[in-house]
Amino acid sequence: MKSKLRISPLAWALLAVCPLLSAQQAPSGTEGLSPSHFDGQSWWKHVKFLADDKLEGRDTGSRGERKAQKYAIKQLKNAGAEPTGSNGFYQPVKFVSRQIVEKHCSLELIRDAKPQALTLGEDAIIGTRIMPAPEVEAPLVFVGYGLKVPEKNYDDFAGVDVRGKIIVIFSGSPAEIPGALASHYQTAAERWKVLRDAGALGIVSLINPASMDIPWSRIALNRAHPTMDLDYPEFNETEGAKLAVTVNPASAEKIFAGSGHTFEEIVALGKDRKPLPHFPLAASLAAKTEVIVNKIESANLVAQIPGSDPVLKNEYVVLSAHLDHIGIGQPINGDRIYNGAMDNGSGSALVLDMAASFKKNPEKLRRAFRRSILLVLVTGEEKGLLGSKYFAAHPTVPPQSIVADVNVDMFLPIVPLKLLTVLGLDDSDLGERVREVARSMGVKIQPDPEPLRNLFVRSDQYNFIRHGVPSVVMSVAPEPGSPEQQIFKDWLTQRYHAPSDDVDQPVDLAAAAKYEEIVRALLLNIANGEQRPEWNRDSFFRRYAEPAKIGQ
């Protein structure tokens, strides 16, 4: 009897990235890249369409986003992907939009019965991710990081009376709390659970200057831009909250006046994630607000490339990215269109490019993966990960059939790809799969080097994680200590959530192509594995894979 040749998932993945077509001359920007499935040019072509001024920044539910969706569907059809939404390629999602009427709003610190006005935009911003009460006045109390982490016996609220008060927190977490765990407990849902139980009325957030992605001037610029939430009762995570305010670090000393403490003291401790004190503040905060509420509809897009295995084809490896961006906002250097080329035209373009690569030499390819690939382009990420929150709670395939999510968000191919940051690296065996694939392509791997930025919970993979699905998100990274670090810092300061994140910026097409090869190989590795990806035993997020937790 002849023995059967068994090929490992990694071998399948590596075979899949070998050339299936005759080698072509490398296009400009891809010199030195070995012939493969991607050249960077087709990816960039998609980015240029999605980030064109005609799409007006692809705001959630906007005309521009609808144009992007039609374009994406056309590309998915051309690639032979099958519609897997609840209405063809679409999964409709309903939103409630909130826009603050700032001229009818006010904030005042009241100290010794004397009001001190806070200038909206200059000193502070009233948030509308929660629906603020028309009027609220309450004492302020500083509670450090404002975290309660049972797993580490950490509680900023222990012995502190916050009932009927507005808490003041310093963004970030103490060093004793691992980054992913700290990020989880800083999400709105988890934080408001604690505040509701403690009886707090609202929250004032003081930004840690050490973790600011963009300067206050740009944070404040679009404060009147509508925010959104899902328009379904099941997703009301902040019930009972009456006020959320973010304070300019340059104005934060006003909060501490008369308390015996200073913001400078807090910043010095928080920069190194040291423990923070807790104390009542010598002031109350009074707020008046007016908000215009509207209803908006958009949709997630869902498609699949069916697998070949009679049984495993009913399981899905998700490749996800968000299609939306910020839209039209306040002008910077005369430009009002926030194009979102890298955020996240880059990830959406990769999904479309990946689908097209699957179509090439389809007979070989369709036999190359056993599980199905589910392509998910979500809406409303910029509004709080809303589209993926809806999809993860109500997937258009059976919930238990989703085995993994590889999320692609703003992967920033702005330097040669030598190092990848992988969020979720040590939480599931996807981390080891990424290591294997990257190592085979000469790319090094690192975990999150900046835990203060809470990146692990700031993109769509987090909603899959909360429903028990092992997930990773990867991005091109600068090598530590290299001049590339300044390139990334400058990009965040100058282009992140700004009109200058357009197609008129330096992009390394070879890095984009190499990143696509890694994503493709990882997808095929997962699709062909004998076992579904599993959470590591010591991962905090493993709890969400328990049957009782699914859907919560």
N, C-alpha and C positions, 0 to 999 in steps of 0.2 A: 504494500500500500504506500502510495506516495505521500510524503509529509506536506502539509500546507505551509506556505510561506506566510508568516505573521509580520506585519509591519506596524511599528509603534505609532501612536498618534503624532509624536514629534517628527518621525520619519515622513509620515504623510504630509505634515505641514511643510517640511523642507522640500519634499518633492514638488509640492504645489507651488513653491516660489521659484522653482527652476523654470527657465524659459520654455514656454509652450509655442511661441512664435519665433520666427527668425529674428535675430538681433538687428536692431536699427541703430542708426547713428544717434548718440545721446544728444538731446536738445540742449540749448543754452541753459546753463544753470544746473545741469545734471552730469557734468563731466566727472568721470571717475566712478560713476555708478554702474555696477554690472547690469547687463541686460536682464530685465525682469518684467513683472506685470505692470509696473508703474514708472512713469517718466517725470511726474510732477506737472506736466503740461496740461493733461486732461483734468487733473484736480484743480489747477489754477483757473482753467476755463470755467468750471462750475463756480468757483469763488467769485470770479469777476462778474458773473451774472447775478449771483445772490447779493453781492455788495454794490451793485450798480445804483446810482442815484434814483433811477426809475422805480426801484422797489422801496424807496423812502424809509429805509432802516428796518423794515419787516416787523413793525410793532404788532403785538398780539391782537389778533382780530382785525387787523388793518387791511386795506387794499393791497399794500405792498406784500404783506405776509401771504395773502391769497395768491398773488402772482408767483411767489416763491413756491407755494404748494403745488400750483399747476405745473410749474417747471419741473419740480421734483417728481411728480407723478408721471410726467412724460418720460423722464429719464428712467424711472423704474420700469415702466412698460417696455421701453426699448431694450432694457436689460433682461426682459422675460420674467421679472419678479411678479408674483401672484398677489392680488389684493387680499389683505387679511384684516382690514378694519371692520367696523360694525356696519359701515355703509360704503362698500367698495374699499378704496384705499383710506377712507376717512374714518376717524373715530371722533364724532362731535363732542366738544367740551364747552360747558357753560361757565361764564365768569360774571362776577360783580365787579364793576370798576368804581373806584373812589378817587375823586379829585378835590383837593383842599381849596377853599376859597380864602386865600391868605389875608385879603383885606378885611375880612370879618373875623380874623383869628388873633389871639394874643396870648403871650406867656408872661407871667410876672413872678418874681421871687418876692415873698413877703417876709420881712424880717423886722421884728419889733413893731409890728402893725404898719410898717412903711413899705409900699410896693416899689420894686425895682424892675422896670421893664426889660425883658430880653428881646432883642431885635431878631425877628424871624429871618432866617437866611444868614445873618451875620453871627449871631450867638448860638442859635439852635434851630432845629427843624422839628415840626410835629409830624410824626409818621402816620400813614393811613393804611399800612398793611393790616392793622386792626382798626375797627371803627371807633374813633374817639368819641367820648361823651361830649355833648354840647358845652357843658360846664363842669369843671372839677377843681376842687381846692383841697389840698391835703399836706400834712407835714412830710418832710424828706428825711430819709435815713440811708446812710451809706452802708452797703452790705458787701463790700469787697468785690469779688468776681460774680457774686449773685448765683452761685452754683450749689446744687445738692447732688452729690455723687455717692449713692449708697455703696457701690462696689468698693470704694476707697474710704468709707466712713468719713466722708468729707461733707460738711454742711455749713455754708455761710450764714444760714438762718438760725442756727442753734443759739438760743439765749437772746435772740434779737426780736423785739416786738415790731412787726410790720403791718399789723392789722389796721386797715383804714388809712394806710400811708402809701406814699409813692417811694419806691426803692430807687436808689442811685447805685449803679454798678460801673465797674471799670472793665472794659471788654478784654477778654483773654481768660487765662486759667492758670492755676499754680503748677509748678513743675512736677509735683507728685502725681498729677493726673495725666495719663498717656494722651497723646494728641487726639486720636480718634475718639476716645471716650469723652474727652473734654469738648470736642466739637459736637458730639451727639447731644450732650446736655446743654449746649448753648443754642440749640434750635428753638424756634418759637414754641413748638408743641411741648417740648420737654420743660422749657423754662416756665411757661404759663401754668403747667400742672402744679409746679411748686408754688408759684405766686398765688394761684387760686386757693390752694390748701392753706397757705399762710395768711390769706385775707388781704393781700396787697391790692391797691387800686390801679397802679400803673408803674411805669418804669422809665427812668432817665438813664440813657447809656452815654458813658464817657469814652470816647474813642482812644485806644492806646496808640500814641503817635508812632510807636515802633512797628505797628502792623497795618498802617494805613496804606491801602493800595493806590489811592489817588488823593490829591490835596483837597482840603475843605472847600476851596473855591469851586471845584467841579462837583463835589458832593452836593453843595447847596444850589448849584446852577439850575438843576432840573427838579427842584423840590415840589413844584406844582404839577409835575407830570403825573398822570393818573397811575395809581397802583391797582392791583387786582387780587381777588381771591376766588377760589372755586365757589360756584353758586349752588352748593349742595349742603344740607344740614350736617351730613356725616363728617364734613371736613372743617367744621367750626372748631378750631383748636385753641382759640383765645377768648372763649366765652367768659364774660365777667370783667375783662380788661377795659379800662376806661381811658387810658392815655399811654402813648409811647412817644418819647422825645429823645432826640440825639443832639448832643452838645458839641460845639466846636471846641477842640482842645485849647485853642487860644483864649476861650472865654470861660473855661472850666473853673478857674479860681473863684469866680463869683459864687459858685455853688458852695464852696468850702468856707467862705468868709464867716468868721465868728465861731467856727467849730473846733478850733485848736489844731486843725490839720490843714495841709495845703495839697493842691493838685500836684505840685512839683514833687512832694513826698510820695504820693501814690504812683506817679509815673516812674520814679526811680526804682520802686519796688517791683512794679508790674513789668518793666522792661525785661527783667531777669526772671519773671514768673515766681517771684517770692510771695510769701503769705501777706495778705493785706489786712489792715485793721477794720473794725466795724464800729460805727458810732452814729448817734443822731446828729443831724445837721441843724444849724440854727435858723432855718428858714422853712417856709411852706412854698408850694408851687401852685399857682392859680392859672388855669387855662380856659380859654373860650375857643370853640372851634365851629366851623361850618364846612360841611363836606357835600359835594354833589355826587349822587350815586346813579350809575347806569348799568344796564345789563349788556353783555357782549358775548358773542359766540365765536369760537375758533374750532380747531380740530388737530388731533394728532394724525400722522400718516403712518400706516402699518402695511408692510409687505413681507413676503417670504420667498426664499429660494429653497424648495423642498429638498430634504435629504434623500439618500438612496436606500437606507436600511428599512425593511418593512415595519419594524417596531420602533427603532430609534428616530425615524423621521417625524414621529409624533412628539418629540422633544425639541426644544428650541434654544438656540444660542442667540441672544439678543445683541445686536449692534445698534447703539442708540446715539443720538445727537439732537441738540435743540436747533430748530429752524428759525425761531424768532430772535429779534434783538430789540433795541430800545425805541426805534422809530425816529420821529422828528422832535427835536428839543431846542433848548436855548442855544443860540449861535456861539461858536468858538471860532475866532478869526473869520467871522462872516459865514461860517458853514453850519447849517442847522440839521443836516442829515447825518444821523449816527449809523453809518453803513454796516458795521459789524462784520468786517471781512474775516478777521481771525476769531471773533466772538459772535456767532459761531458758524459763520460761513465756512470756515475751515473744516469743522467736523461734519457739517451737512454735506459739503462737497465730497468728503471722504466716503460717506455712506453711498453716495451716488456713484462715485468712482469704483468703489468696491463691488457694487452690484454689476456695473459694466464689466469688470474683470471676470466675474463669475460667468458671464455670457460667452467669453472667448473660449473656443474649443470646448463647448459645453459637455460633450460626451465624456471626455476625460475628467472634467471638473465635477460633474454630477456624481461620478463614481468616487470622487475624492473625499466627499464628506457624507457621513451617515446621518447625523442629526440635521435638522433644518436650521437655516439661518433666518432670523426674524429681524427685519430692518425697521427701526422705529424712529421717526423724526417727530419730536414732540414740540408742542407749543408752550408758551407761558413760562419758560425757564427763567427769563429775566424778571418775572413777576413773583418769583418765589418757588421755583421748581414745580409749578402747578400742573402742567400737562403730564409730566411723568408721575406726579402724585396720583392723578386720576387714572392713568394707564396701569400703574402698579396695583392699584386697588381694584380696577375693573379691566383686566387684560382681555384682549379679543381672542386669546387662545386660553385653554384651561390653565389656571394659575400654577398648578403643580408641574406643568409641562415645561416651564421656563427653568433652564438649568444654570444659566449664567448671564450676566450683562457686561459687555465691554462698552463703556461709555467714552465718547470722543467729544471733548469740549475744549476749544481754544488751546490746541496742542502746540502752538507757537513754533513753527519751523523757521525761526529767524537766525539760527546759527547752525553749523554742521551738527548732525546727530551723532554724538558720541556717548551721551548719557541721558537716560530716561528717569524721570520721577514717576513712581508708581504709587498712587494712593490706594490703600487696601492691600499693599504688598504682603503683609504678614497676617492677614485675617483669614485667608482661605488658600487652598492649594493652587488657585489661579496665580498666586505670587510665584510659586516655583515654576509654573508653566511659562510665565513671562520671562523669568530668569533664563530658562533653557532656550527659548526662542531668541531672546536678545543676545545671549552669549554666542549663539550660532552665527549671528550677524555682526559680531564684534562691537556690541553696544553694552555699556555698563548700566547698572540699575541702582537706584537709591530710593529709600522711603521718603516721606514728606520732610523736607529740610526746614520748613517754616510752619510749625504747628500753630503759631499765633494767628495765622490767617484763616484757620478753620476751613481749609479748602475741601476737606473730606466730605463735608456736609453741604457744600455750596454748589453742587451740580447733581445731575439727574440720577447718577448711580445710587445716591443715597436712598431714594424712594424704592428702588429695587431691593436694596439691602434691608430696609424696614419690613419687607415682605418675604424675607428669608432667602433671597437670591444672591449668591456670591457674585461680587462685582469688583471691577477695577476701572480706574481711569488713569491714563498715562499722558505725559507731556514731555516735550523736548526740554532739556535742562542745561544750564550753563555749568561748566566744570568748576568746582569750588576753587576760589582764589584766582580765577582767570578773568581777563578783561570782559568776557562774555557776561559776567554777572551784572556789570553796569549796563550792558545792552538791554537785559531783561528789566532791570530797575527803571531805566529810561522809558521802555515800552509801556510799563504799567503807569508811570507818571504822566506820559504824554499822549498815549493812544487808547488805553483801556477805558471803555465807556466814553469815548470821545469821537467826534466826527473824523479824526485823523486815523481811526482804525478802518481805513479804506484800502483800495487796491494800489494806491500810490505810496507803498511802503516796501522796504527791503524784505524779500522772502527768499529762503534757500530751497529751491525746488528739489534738489537732491535729498535734503533732509526730509521734506514732505514725502517723497517717494519711498525713502527708506522706512519712515514711520508707517506708511501704508503697508509695506511688506511685513513689518512686525505684526501689525493688527491682523492682516490676512492669515499669517502663519498661526497666530494665537487662536483665531476663530476656528481654523481647521483642526488645530490641536484639541480644542474643546469638543468640536463636533464629532471627532473620531475616537475620543477616549472611551474605554470600556466602562468607566465609572463616571457619574456626574461629578462636577466639582463639589468639593466639600469644605465647610468651614473648619478652620483649625480649632483644636480643642480649647485653646486659651483665648480665642477671640471673643470679645464682648458681644459682637453682633451675631454670634452663633445662636443666641437665644431666639432670634427671629425665625430660625429655621424649624423651631419646635412646632408641631401641628397646631397646638393651641394658640400660637401667636400669629399664624398666617391670617392675613386679612385685617389684623388689628391696626 
